[in-house]
Amino acid sequence: MKRIIDILLGIFAFLLLLIPFLIVWVMVKITSKGPALYWSKRIGKNNEIFLMPKFRSMKIDTPQLATHLLSNSQDYLTPVGKFIRKTSLDEIPQLYSILKGDMSFVGPRPALYNQDDLIALRTEKGIHKLTPGLTGWAQINGRDEIPIPQKVDLDYEYFTKASVLFDLKILFLTAYKVAFGKDISH
């Protein structure tokens, strides 16, 4: 059922966001060198690596680290990077990963391939069996502002409570936080 919802919602979102997708693509291309999309190595279901697209908000020579681990991450942002991150427009290309089946709309955010501590804790608790999501319970409860063990506890809570209604609650809270800029910092 979840996969069917992901496909139907993914197609609807793709059609709805096609114009913003094209606008952001052009904004990224004309304000910085390099491709508009950045393909990030991420950890998917069963700890399989997949490539996840995002609009490039960072300069092309940025180290592949979680943003909160970069010293002075603001220095790496492109001219439109802060805006597309604050509005979450950089996430639009992930609809491709959802339609492909590498991701779901709701699930634990896919870890970077080199976040060994996060991957190990999720594997220990069985969370690696879930398809990662565009948003998740940990995202709406602190995002990167919370320590990894707390993030994993929230992912585990999602793992134990996963249902269509819980997913709808998370989607609603995500939309609210994005629309009103709540708890979004980069």
Summary of the structure (lengths in Angstrom):
residues: 186
radius of gyration: 15.7
end to end distance: 33.9
largest distance: 44.9
contacts: 544
relative contact order: 0.15
helix: 55%
strand: 12%
